[in-house]
Amino acid sequence: MSKIGYGRTLQKLSQLVKKILDEDNSSNPFTDNLPGRHWIERFLGRPRNISLRTGEALGVERAHVTAEKLDKWF
């Protein structure tokens, strides 16, 4: 979704944590290495530079901007 202009979701964050834990092979309290909603909410509540944003669609023009196109423009 982020490739087409939308931010990450709680579900994507859970899947990212699961992927990290699957690769780590250490013990954790999660069923099938997948954290629940309460863990995600507590994680986001910690003083970090992570926050949720309401997703909004970008215009087609903005979604298709690349570093190469920006370099050509400037």
N, C-alpha and C positions, 0 to 999 in steps of 0.2 A: 504493500500500500504506500509506503514512503516513496517508492520510485515514481508514483503517479501523483504525488503531492499531499498525501495524508500522513499524519503523524503515527507513531507507534501506539498500540493499544495495550490494555492490561493483559490480554490473551497473548500477544506477541512477547511481552515482557516475561510472562510465565514460561513460554516456550523457550526463550533465550536462557533462562535460569536452568530449565530442564536440560538443554543441550550442554551447558557448562558442567552440570552435575553428572550427566551421562559420560562425558569424557574424563571427568575427575575420578570416578569410581570410589569416592569416599562415602562413608555412611552419612545419612541425613534423615530427618524425621518425615520426609515427604513420601507419599505413595507414588511409586514409579518415578521418583525424582521430580515430580511436578508440584511446585508450591501452590497453595491455595490462595483464595482472594484475601483472606485476613493477613497472610504473610506479605503479600504484595502491598497491601495498604500500610502495614507497619514499616515495610522497607521504604516506601515513598515518603513516610512521615519522618524518617531520619533526616538530620540536617545535612543534606547533600545538594548537589546542583542538578538533581533530577526532579522533574515535575511533569504533571499531566497537562496537556493542552487540549482544548476542544478542536477536533479536526475540522479543517475547512479545505475545500477543493481549490487548487490553484488553477489559474487560467491555463489553457493549452500552451500559450506562449511561454509562461514562466516555468511550467513543468518540463519543457523541452530545452531549457537553457543548459548548456554545457560549459565547462571551463574553456574549451576551444572557441566556442561562439563568443564568450565574453572577451577573450584575448583579441579576437578579430575586431570586436566592437570598439575596444579601447586601444 
